[in-house]
């Protein structure tokens, strides 16, 4: 719950700061959500961040306080696109990595089982084979 409040707080701070463009402060939260909760955390986090940025742009606050609509639109699109793309792609890559890791573990266990079936057991070492007697 604390990370959700942190995301909202930092996004509100970054989108309402009158003097400096603090939008970069928001980036760690969607990244953290992608690492911790995968897509289930990254998507809602990106949605909340984008919604708060859109509301700030509509109210012409913070980095969106300029009177130029085109500049605000470009800044908003760049911010929303970067936030969503980073969070969602990172979540997808991490999910794929975890899936691949689980598949490797499964294949490794299967290979170990097959090798253990192929190895001769201790009983084959106790009695020498009958065909190996010298002529």
DSSP file (Angstrom, degrees, kcal/mol; ACC not computed):
  #  RESIDUE AA STRUCTURE BP1 BP2  ACC     N-H-->O    O-->H-N    N-H-->O    O-->H-N    TCO  KAPPA ALPHA  PHI   PSI    X-CA   Y-CA   Z-CA
    1    1 A X     >        0   0    0      0, 0.0     4,-2.0     0, 0.0     5,-0.2   0.000 360.0 360.0 360.0 -37.1    0.0    0.0    0.0
    2    2 A X  H  >  +     0   0    0      1,-0.2     4,-2.8     2,-0.2     5,-0.2   0.896 360.0  53.4 -61.5 -41.7    2.9    2.4    0.8
    3    3 A X  H  > S+     0   0    0      2,-0.2     4,-2.5     1,-0.2    -1,-0.2   0.871 107.6  52.1 -61.9 -34.0    4.3    2.2   -2.8
    4    4 A X  H  > S+     0   0    0      2,-0.2     4,-2.2     1,-0.2    -1,-0.2   0.925 112.0  45.0 -66.5 -43.5    0.9    3.1   -4.2
    5    5 A X  H  X S+     0   0    0     -4,-2.0     4,-2.9     1,-0.2    -2,-0.2   0.896 112.4  52.8 -65.4 -38.9    0.7    6.2   -1.9
    6    6 A X  H  X S+     0   0    0     -4,-2.8     4,-2.7     2,-0.2     5,-0.3   0.904 108.4  50.3 -61.8 -41.9    4.3    7.0   -2.8
    7    7 A X  H  X S+     0   0    0     -4,-2.5     4,-2.2     2,-0.2     5,-0.2   0.939 114.0  44.1 -61.7 -47.7    3.5    6.8   -6.5
    8    8 A X  H  X S+     0   0    0     -4,-2.2     4,-2.6     2,-0.2     5,-0.2   0.930 115.2  48.7 -63.7 -45.4    0.5    9.1   -6.1
    9    9 A X  H  X S+     0   0    0     -4,-2.9     4,-2.5     1,-0.2    -2,-0.2   0.940 114.5  43.3 -61.7 -49.6    2.4   11.5   -3.8
   10   10 A X  H  X S+     0   0    0     -4,-2.7     4,-2.8     2,-0.2    -1,-0.2   0.882 114.3  50.9 -67.2 -37.6    5.5   11.8   -6.0
   11   11 A X  H  X S+     0   0    0     -4,-2.2     4,-2.3    -5,-0.3    -1,-0.2   0.927 111.6  47.3 -66.1 -43.2    3.4   12.2   -9.2
   12   12 A X  H  X S+     0   0    0     -4,-2.6     4,-0.8    -5,-0.2    -2,-0.2   0.910 113.8  48.6 -62.1 -41.1    1.3   14.9   -7.6
   13   13 A X  H >X S+     0   0    0     -4,-2.5     4,-1.1    -5,-0.2     3,-0.6   0.930 113.4  46.5 -62.7 -45.8    4.5   16.6   -6.5
   14   14 A X  H 3< S+     0   0    0     -4,-2.8     8,-0.7     1,-0.2    49,-0.4   0.828 114.8  46.0 -69.0 -32.2    6.1   16.3   -9.9
   15   15 A X  H 3< S+     0   0    0     -4,-2.3    49,-0.3    -5,-0.2    -1,-0.2   0.529 117.4  43.0 -90.3  -5.0    3.1   17.6  -11.8
   16   16 A X  H << S+     0   0    0     -4,-0.8    46,-0.4    -3,-0.6     2,-0.4   0.473  77.3 117.5-115.4  -5.3    2.4   20.5   -9.5
   17   17 A X     <  -     0   0    0     -4,-1.1     5,-0.2     1,-0.2    -4,-0.0  -0.498  50.1-159.5 -65.9 120.4    5.9   21.9   -9.0
   18   18 A X  S    S+     0   0    0     -2,-0.4    -1,-0.2     1,-0.1    47,-0.1   0.806  78.0  33.4 -76.2 -29.0    5.7   25.4  -10.4
   19   19 A X  S    S+     0   0    0      1,-0.1     2,-0.3     2,-0.0    -1,-0.1   0.888 112.6  41.3 -99.0 -43.0    9.4   26.1  -11.0
   20   20 A X  S    S-     0   0    0      2,-0.0     2,-1.0    -6,-0.0    -1,-0.1  -0.794  75.0-118.8-114.3 150.3   11.2   22.9  -12.0
   21   21 A X        +     0   0    0     -2,-0.3     3,-0.3     1,-0.1    -6,-0.1  -0.763  38.8 167.1 -85.1 103.8   10.4   20.0  -14.2
   22   22 A X    >   +     0   0    0     -2,-1.0     3,-1.9    -8,-0.7     4,-0.3   0.105  34.9 117.6-105.9  19.4   10.4   17.1  -11.8
   23   23 A X  G >   +     0   0    0      1,-0.3     3,-1.6    -9,-0.2     4,-0.5   0.791  65.8  68.9 -60.7 -27.2    8.7   14.5  -13.9
   24   24 A X  G >  S+     0   0    0     -3,-0.3     3,-0.7     1,-0.3     4,-0.4   0.737  85.1  70.8 -64.1 -21.0   11.8   12.3  -13.8
   25   25 A X  G <  S+     0   0    0     -3,-1.9     3,-0.3     1,-0.2    -1,-0.3   0.706  90.6  60.9 -67.5 -18.9   11.2   11.6  -10.1
   26   26 A X  G X> S+     0   0    0     -3,-1.6     3,-1.5    -4,-0.3     4,-0.8   0.785  82.5  82.7 -78.5 -28.1    8.2    9.5  -11.1
   27   27 A X  H <> S+     0   0    0     -3,-0.7     4,-1.6    -4,-0.5     5,-0.2   0.799  80.8  59.9 -52.6 -41.3   10.2    6.9  -13.1
   28   28 A X  H 3> S+     0   0    0     -4,-0.4     4,-2.7    -3,-0.3    -1,-0.3   0.814  98.7  60.3 -60.9 -27.6   11.4    4.7  -10.2
   29   29 A X  H <> S+     0   0    0     -3,-1.5     4,-2.5    -4,-0.2    -1,-0.2   0.952 106.9  40.9 -70.8 -49.5    7.8    3.8   -9.2
   30   30 A X  H  X S+     0   0    0     -4,-0.8     4,-2.1     2,-0.2    -1,-0.2   0.874 116.8  51.9 -63.7 -33.5    6.6    2.2  -12.4
   31   31 A X  H  X S+     0   0    0     -4,-1.6     4,-2.2     2,-0.2    -2,-0.2   0.938 111.0  46.5 -65.8 -45.5   10.0    0.4  -12.7
   32   32 A X  H  X S+     0   0    0     -4,-2.7     4,-2.9     1,-0.2     5,-0.3   0.912 111.4  52.2 -61.9 -41.9    9.7   -0.9   -9.1
   33   33 A X  H  X S+     0   0    0     -4,-2.5     4,-2.7     1,-0.2     5,-0.4   0.885 108.7  51.1 -62.4 -37.9    6.1   -2.0   -9.8
   34   34 A X  H  X S+     0   0    0     -4,-2.1     4,-1.0     7,-0.2    -1,-0.2   0.912 114.2  43.3 -66.2 -42.1    7.3   -3.9  -12.9
   35   35 A X  H  < S+     0   0    0     -4,-2.2    -2,-0.2     2,-0.1    -1,-0.2   0.911 123.3  36.1 -68.4 -42.3   10.0   -5.7  -10.9
   36   36 A X  H  < S+     0   0    0     -4,-2.9    -2,-0.2    -5,-0.2    -3,-0.2   0.914 135.5  15.6 -81.2 -44.3    7.9   -6.5   -7.9
   37   37 A X  H >< S-     0   0    0     -4,-2.7     3,-0.9     1,-0.3     4,-0.4   0.346  88.2-148.2-117.0   4.8    4.5   -7.2   -9.3
   38   38 A X  T >X S-     0   0    0     -4,-1.0     4,-2.5    -5,-0.4     3,-1.0  -0.288  70.1 -18.6  58.8-142.4    5.2   -7.7  -13.0
   39   39 A X  H 3> S+     0   0    0     52,-0.3     4,-2.0     1,-0.3     5,-0.3   0.836 134.5  64.6 -66.4 -33.1    2.3   -6.7  -15.3
   40   40 A X  H <4 S+     0   0    0     -3,-0.9     4,-0.3     1,-0.2    -1,-0.3   0.752 115.7  29.8 -64.0 -23.4   -0.2   -6.7  -12.5
   41   41 A X  H <> S+     0   0    0     -3,-1.0     4,-1.7    -4,-0.4    -7,-0.2   0.755 116.8  56.1-102.0 -33.7    1.6   -3.9  -10.8
   42   42 A X  H  X S+     0   0    0     -4,-2.5     4,-2.6    -9,-0.4     5,-0.2   0.907 104.7  51.8 -68.7 -42.3    3.2   -2.1  -13.8
   43   43 A X  H  X S+     0   0    0     -4,-2.0     4,-2.3     2,-0.2    -1,-0.2   0.949 112.9  42.1 -64.6 -50.6   -0.1   -1.4  -15.7
   44   44 A X  H  > S+     0   0    0     -5,-0.3     4,-2.6    -4,-0.3    -1,-0.2   0.890 114.9  52.4 -64.0 -35.7   -2.0    0.2  -12.8
   45   45 A X  H  X S+     0   0    0     -4,-1.7     4,-2.4     2,-0.2    -2,-0.2   0.936 111.1  46.0 -64.1 -45.6    1.0    2.2  -11.8
   46   46 A X  H  X S+     0   0    0     -4,-2.6     4,-2.6     1,-0.2    -1,-0.2   0.879 112.4  52.8 -63.6 -37.0    1.5    3.5  -15.3
   47   47 A X  H  X S+     0   0    0     -4,-2.3     4,-2.6    -5,-0.2    -2,-0.2   0.930 110.2  46.2 -63.7 -46.1   -2.3    4.3  -15.5
   48   48 A X  H  X S+     0   0    0     -4,-2.6     4,-2.5     2,-0.2     5,-0.2   0.930 114.3  47.9 -63.0 -45.9   -2.2    6.3  -12.2
   49   49 A X  H  X S+     0   0    0     -4,-2.4     4,-2.0     1,-0.2    -2,-0.2   0.930 114.3  46.3 -61.7 -46.1    0.9    8.2  -13.3
   50   50 A X  H  X S+     0   0    0     -4,-2.6     4,-2.5     2,-0.2    -1,-0.2   0.899 111.8  51.2 -64.7 -40.8   -0.6    9.0  -16.7
   51   51 A X  H  X S+     0   0    0     -4,-2.6     4,-2.4     1,-0.2    -2,-0.2   0.924 110.9  47.3 -63.0 -45.0   -4.0   10.0  -15.3
   52   52 A X  H  X S+     0   0    0     -4,-2.5     4,-2.0     1,-0.2    -1,-0.2   0.878 112.4  50.1 -65.7 -36.2   -2.4   12.4  -12.8
   53   53 A X  H  X S+     0   0    0     -4,-2.0     4,-2.3    -5,-0.2    -2,-0.2   0.896 110.2  50.3 -67.6 -39.5   -0.2   13.9  -15.5
   54   54 A X  H  X S+     0   0    0     -4,-2.5     4,-2.5     2,-0.2    -2,-0.2   0.907 109.8  50.6 -64.3 -41.6   -3.2   14.3  -17.8
   55   55 A X  H  X S+     0   0    0     -4,-2.4     4,-1.7     1,-0.2    -1,-0.2   0.895 110.8  49.0 -63.4 -39.0   -5.1   16.1  -15.0
   56   56 A X  H  <>S+     0   0    0     -4,-2.0     5,-2.5     2,-0.2     4,-0.4   0.893 111.6  49.2 -66.9 -38.7   -2.2   18.4  -14.4
   57   57 A X  H ><5S+     0   0    0     -4,-2.3     3,-0.7     3,-0.2    -2,-0.2   0.891 109.5  51.6 -67.2 -38.7   -2.0   19.2  -18.2
   58   58 A X  H 3<5S+     0   0    0     -4,-2.5    -1,-0.2     1,-0.2    -2,-0.2   0.850 114.9  42.5 -65.8 -33.3   -5.7   19.9  -18.3
   59   59 A X  T 3<5S-     0   0    0     -4,-1.7    -1,-0.2    -5,-0.2    -2,-0.2   0.439 110.9-125.3 -90.5  -0.5   -5.4   22.3  -15.4
   60   60 A X  T < 5 +     0   0    0     -3,-0.7     2,-0.3    -4,-0.4    -3,-0.2   0.944  58.2 148.2  53.7  54.7   -2.1   23.8  -16.9
   61   61 A X    > < -     0   0    0     -5,-2.5     3,-2.0   -46,-0.1    -1,-0.2  -0.788  48.4 -10.7-114.0 159.1   -0.1   23.1  -13.7
   62   62 A X  G >  S-     0   0    0    -46,-0.4     3,-1.6    -2,-0.3   -46,-0.1  -0.255 134.3  -0.6  59.9-131.3    3.6   22.3  -13.2
   63   63 A X  G 3  S+     0   0    0    -49,-0.4     3,-0.3     1,-0.3    -1,-0.3   0.612 135.0  58.7 -68.2  -8.9    5.5   21.4  -16.3
   64   64 A X  G <  S+     0   0    0     -3,-2.0    -1,-0.3   -49,-0.3    -2,-0.2   0.092  72.8 105.5-104.1  21.4    2.3   21.9  -18.3
   65   65 A X    <   +     0   0    0     -3,-1.6    -1,-0.2   -47,-0.1    -2,-0.1   0.539  49.4 109.1 -81.8  -6.7    1.8   25.5  -17.2
   66   66 A X  S    S-     0   0    0     -3,-0.3     6,-0.1     1,-0.1    -5,-0.0  -0.319  73.1-129.9 -69.5 156.5    2.9   27.0  -20.5
   67   67 A X  S    S+     0   0    0      4,-0.0     2,-0.7     5,-0.0    -1,-0.1   0.606  81.0 100.8 -80.7 -11.8    0.2   28.7  -22.6
   68   68 A X     >  -     0   0    0      1,-0.2     4,-2.0     2,-0.1     5,-0.2  -0.659  55.4-165.7 -81.8 112.3    1.3   26.7  -25.7
   69   69 A X  H  > S+     0   0    0     -2,-0.7     4,-2.5     1,-0.2     5,-0.2   0.882  87.4  54.6 -64.7 -39.7   -1.1   23.8  -26.2
   70   70 A X  H  > S+     0   0    0      2,-0.2     4,-2.5     1,-0.2    -1,-0.2   0.917 108.3  48.3 -62.3 -43.9    1.2   22.0  -28.7
   71   71 A X  H  > S+     0   0    0      1,-0.2     4,-2.5     2,-0.2    -1,-0.2   0.914 112.6  48.6 -63.6 -43.1    4.1   22.1  -26.2
   72   72 A X  H  X S+     0   0    0     -4,-2.0     4,-2.6     2,-0.2    -2,-0.2   0.903 111.6  50.1 -62.4 -41.3    1.9   20.7  -23.4
   73   73 A X  H  X S+     0   0    0     -4,-2.5     4,-2.8     2,-0.2     5,-0.2   0.923 112.0  46.5 -64.7 -44.5    0.6   18.0  -25.7
   74   74 A X  H  X S+     0   0    0     -4,-2.5     4,-2.6     2,-0.2     5,-0.2   0.922 114.2  47.8 -64.8 -44.0    4.1   16.9  -26.8
   75   75 A X  H  X S+     0   0    0     -4,-2.5     4,-2.5    -5,-0.2    -2,-0.2   0.923 114.1  47.2 -62.1 -44.1    5.4   16.9  -23.2
   76   76 A X  H  X S+     0   0    0     -4,-2.6     4,-2.9    -5,-0.2     5,-0.3   0.921 113.2  47.5 -64.9 -44.9    2.4   15.0  -22.0
   77   77 A X  H  X S+     0   0    0     -4,-2.8     4,-2.7     2,-0.2     5,-0.3   0.911 113.2  48.7 -63.9 -41.7    2.6   12.4  -24.8
   78   78 A X  H  X S+     0   0    0     -4,-2.6     4,-2.3    -5,-0.2     5,-0.2   0.922 114.6  45.4 -63.9 -43.3    6.4   12.0  -24.3
   79   79 A X  H  X S+     0   0    0     -4,-2.5     4,-2.6    -5,-0.2     5,-0.2   0.951 116.6  43.6 -65.5 -49.5    5.9   11.5  -20.5
   80   80 A X  H  X S+     0   0    0     -4,-2.9     4,-2.6     1,-0.2     5,-0.3   0.911 115.6  48.8 -64.0 -42.4    3.0    9.1  -20.8
   81   81 A X  H  X S+     0   0    0     -4,-2.7     4,-2.6    -5,-0.3     5,-0.3   0.920 113.4  46.2 -63.8 -43.8    4.6    7.1  -23.6
   82   82 A X  H  X S+     0   0    0     -4,-2.3     4,-2.2    -5,-0.3     5,-0.2   0.917 114.8  47.3 -65.0 -43.7    7.9    6.8  -21.7
   83   83 A X  H  X S+     0   0    0     -4,-2.6     4,-2.3    -5,-0.2     5,-0.2   0.953 117.7  40.3 -63.5 -50.9    6.3    5.9  -18.5
   84   84 A X  H  X S+     0   0    0     -4,-2.6     4,-2.8    -5,-0.2     5,-0.4   0.922 116.6  49.0 -66.9 -44.3    3.9    3.3  -20.0
   85   85 A X  H  X S+     0   0    0     -4,-2.6     4,-2.3    -5,-0.3     5,-0.4   0.922 113.2  47.2 -63.6 -43.7    6.5    1.8  -22.4
   86   86 A X  H  X S+     0   0    0     -4,-2.2     4,-2.0    -5,-0.3     5,-0.2   0.952 116.6  42.9 -61.5 -50.0    9.1    1.5  -19.7
   87   87 A X  H  X S+     0   0    0     -4,-2.3     4,-2.1    -5,-0.2    -2,-0.2   0.934 119.0  41.7 -64.8 -47.5    6.8   -0.1  -17.2
   88   88 A X  H  X S+     0   0    0     -4,-2.8     4,-2.2    -5,-0.2    -1,-0.2   0.903 116.2  46.9 -72.9 -40.9    5.1   -2.5  -19.5
   89   89 A X  H  X S+     0   0    0     -4,-2.3     4,-2.6    -5,-0.4     5,-0.2   0.916 113.3  49.6 -66.1 -41.1    8.1   -3.6  -21.5
   90   90 A X  H  X S+     0   0    0     -4,-2.0     4,-2.5    -5,-0.4     5,-0.2   0.911 111.1  49.7 -63.2 -41.6   10.1   -4.2  -18.3
   91   91 A X  H  X S+     0   0    0     -4,-2.1     4,-2.3    -5,-0.2   -52,-0.3   0.904 111.8  48.9 -62.5 -41.1    7.3   -6.2  -16.9
   92   92 A X  H  X S+     0   0    0     -4,-2.2     4,-2.3     2,-0.2    -2,-0.2   0.912 112.1  47.9 -65.9 -42.1    7.1   -8.3  -20.1
   93   93 A X  H  X S+     0   0    0     -4,-2.6     4,-2.4     2,-0.2    -2,-0.2   0.906 113.0  48.0 -65.7 -41.5   10.8   -8.9  -20.1
   94   94 A X  H  X S+     0   0    0     -4,-2.5     4,-2.5     2,-0.2    -2,-0.2   0.901 111.8  49.9 -66.9 -40.3   10.9   -9.9  -16.5
   95   95 A X  H  X S+     0   0    0     -4,-2.3     4,-2.3    -5,-0.2    -2,-0.2   0.914 111.7  48.5 -63.3 -42.3    7.9  -12.2  -16.9
   96   96 A X  H  X S+     0   0    0     -4,-2.3     4,-2.6     2,-0.2    -2,-0.2   0.899 110.6  51.6 -64.2 -40.5    9.6  -13.9  -19.9
   97   97 A X  H  X S+     0   0    0     -4,-2.4     4,-2.4     2,-0.2    -2,-0.2   0.927 110.9  47.4 -61.7 -45.0   12.8  -14.2  -17.9
   98   98 A X  H  X S+     0   0    0     -4,-2.5     4,-2.3     2,-0.2    -2,-0.2   0.895 111.8  50.3 -64.0 -40.2   11.0  -15.9  -15.1
   99   99 A X  H  X S+     0   0    0     -4,-2.3     4,-2.2     2,-0.2    -2,-0.2   0.922 111.8  47.7 -63.3 -44.4    9.2  -18.3  -17.5
  100  100 A X  H  X S+     0   0    0     -4,-2.6     4,-2.4     2,-0.2    -2,-0.2   0.896 110.1  52.8 -64.1 -40.5   12.4  -19.2  -19.2
  101  101 A X  H  X S+     0   0    0     -4,-2.4     4,-2.2     1,-0.2    -1,-0.2   0.915 109.8  48.1 -61.8 -43.5   14.1  -19.8  -15.8
  102  102 A X  H  X S+     0   0    0     -4,-2.3     4,-2.2     1,-0.2    -1,-0.2   0.894 110.8  51.3 -64.4 -39.3   11.3  -22.1  -14.7
  103  103 A X  H  X S+     0   0    0     -4,-2.2     4,-2.5     2,-0.2    -2,-0.2   0.900 109.1  50.9 -64.2 -40.6   11.5  -24.0  -18.1
  104  104 A X  H  X S+     0   0    0     -4,-2.4     4,-2.6     2,-0.2    -2,-0.2   0.912 109.9  49.9 -63.8 -42.1   15.3  -24.5  -17.6
  105  105 A X  H  X S+     0   0    0     -4,-2.2     4,-2.1     2,-0.2    -2,-0.2   0.906 111.5  48.9 -62.0 -40.8   14.7  -25.8  -14.1
  106  106 A X  H  X S+     0   0    0     -4,-2.2     4,-2.0     2,-0.2    -2,-0.2   0.923 113.6  45.4 -65.2 -44.2   12.1  -28.3  -15.4
  107  107 A X  H  X S+     0   0    0     -4,-2.5     4,-2.6     1,-0.2    -2,-0.2   0.879 111.1  53.8 -67.8 -37.9   14.3  -29.5  -18.3
  108  108 A X  H  X S+     0   0    0     -4,-2.6     4,-2.4     2,-0.2    -1,-0.2   0.910 109.3  48.0 -63.2 -42.0   17.3  -29.8  -15.9
  109  109 A X  H  X S+     0   0    0     -4,-2.1     4,-2.0     2,-0.2    -1,-0.2   0.899 112.2  49.6 -65.0 -40.1   15.3  -32.0  -13.5
  110  110 A X  H  X S+     0   0    0     -4,-2.0     4,-2.2     2,-0.2    -2,-0.2   0.911 111.2  49.1 -65.2 -41.4   14.2  -34.1  -16.4
  111  111 A X  H  X S+     0   0    0     -4,-2.6     4,-2.5     2,-0.2    -2,-0.2   0.907 109.6  51.5 -64.6 -41.8   17.7  -34.5  -17.7
  112  112 A X  H  X S+     0   0    0     -4,-2.4     4,-2.2     1,-0.2    -1,-0.2   0.885 109.6  50.9 -62.2 -38.3   19.0  -35.4  -14.3
  113  113 A X  H  X S+     0   0    0     -4,-2.0     4,-1.4     2,-0.2    -1,-0.2   0.920 111.0  47.7 -65.0 -43.0   16.3  -38.1  -14.1
  114  114 A X  H  X S+     0   0    0     -4,-2.2     4,-1.2     1,-0.2    -2,-0.2   0.889 112.1  49.4 -65.7 -39.7   17.2  -39.5  -17.5
  115  115 A X  H  X S+     0   0    0     -4,-2.5     4,-1.8     1,-0.2     3,-0.2   0.891 107.6  54.2 -67.3 -39.1   21.0  -39.6  -16.6
  116  116 A X  H  < S+     0   0    0     -4,-2.2    -1,-0.2     1,-0.2    -2,-0.2   0.834 107.7  50.8 -66.2 -29.8   20.3  -41.3  -13.3
  117  117 A X  H  < S+     0   0    0     -4,-1.4    -1,-0.2     1,-0.2    -2,-0.2   0.798 111.2  48.9 -74.0 -27.7   18.4  -44.0  -15.2
  118  118 A X  H  < S+     0   0    0     -4,-1.2    -2,-0.2    -3,-0.2    -1,-0.2   0.784  91.3  91.6 -83.3 -28.0   21.3  -44.5  -17.6
  119  119 A X  S  < S-     0   0    0     -4,-1.8     2,-0.2    -5,-0.1     0, 0.0  -0.403  85.7-110.3 -69.1 140.3   24.0  -44.8  -15.0
  120  120 A X        -     0   0    0     -2,-0.1    -1,-0.1     1,-0.1    -2,-0.1  -0.485  34.5-124.7 -70.1 141.8   24.8  -48.3  -13.8
  121  121 A X    >   -     0   0    0     -2,-0.2     3,-1.3    -4,-0.1     4,-0.4  -0.233  28.5 -95.7 -79.2 173.2   23.8  -49.0  -10.3
  122  122 A X  T >> S+     0   0    0      1,-0.3     3,-1.2     2,-0.2     4,-0.8   0.775 118.7  68.4 -61.9 -27.3   26.1  -50.2   -7.5
  123  123 A X  H 3> S+     0   0    0      1,-0.3     4,-0.8     2,-0.2     3,-0.3   0.787  92.5  58.8 -65.8 -25.5   25.0  -53.8   -8.1
  124  124 A X  H <4 S+     0   0    0     -3,-1.3    -1,-0.3     1,-0.2    -2,-0.2   0.685 101.7  55.6 -76.8 -16.6   26.8  -53.8  -11.4
  125  125 A X  H <4 S+     0   0    0     -3,-1.2    -1,-0.2    -4,-0.4    -2,-0.2   0.710  98.3  61.8 -85.9 -21.2   30.1  -53.0   -9.7
  126  126 A X  H  < S+     0   0    0     -4,-0.8     2,-0.5    -3,-0.3    -2,-0.2   0.863 105.5  43.3 -75.2 -36.6   30.0  -56.0   -7.3
  127  127 A X  S  < S-     0   0    0     -4,-0.8    -1,-0.2     0, 0.0     3,-0.1  -0.942  82.6-134.6-115.5 119.7   30.1  -58.7  -10.0
  128  128 A X        -     0   0    0     -2,-0.5    -3,-0.1     1,-0.1    -2,-0.0  -0.378  37.9 -93.1 -67.6 151.2   32.4  -58.4  -12.9
  129  129 A X    >   -     0   0    0      1,-0.1     3,-0.9    -5,-0.1    -1,-0.1  -0.339  28.0-132.0 -63.5 146.6   30.9  -59.2  -16.3
  130  130 A X  G >  S+     0   0    0      1,-0.2     3,-0.7     2,-0.1    -1,-0.1   0.722 100.1  61.3 -75.0 -22.2   31.3  -62.9  -17.4
  131  131 A X  G 3  S+     0   0    0      1,-0.2    -1,-0.2     0, 0.0    -2,-0.1   0.510  86.3  75.8 -84.3  -4.8   32.5  -62.1  -20.9
  132  132 A X  G <   +     0   0    0     -3,-0.9     2,-0.3     2,-0.1    -1,-0.2   0.230  62.6 122.1 -94.3  15.2   35.6  -60.2  -19.7
  133  133 A X    <   -     0   0    0     -3,-0.7     2,-0.1     1,-0.1    -3,-0.0  -0.590  68.5-113.6 -76.8 137.0   37.7  -63.3  -18.7
  134  134 A X              0   0    0     -2,-0.3    -1,-0.1     1,-0.1    -2,-0.1  -0.398 360.0 360.0 -70.4 148.3   41.0  -63.5  -20.6
  135  135 A X              0   0    0     -2,-0.1    -1,-0.1     0, 0.0    -2,-0.0   0.480 360.0 360.0 -73.2 360.0   41.3  -66.4  -23.1
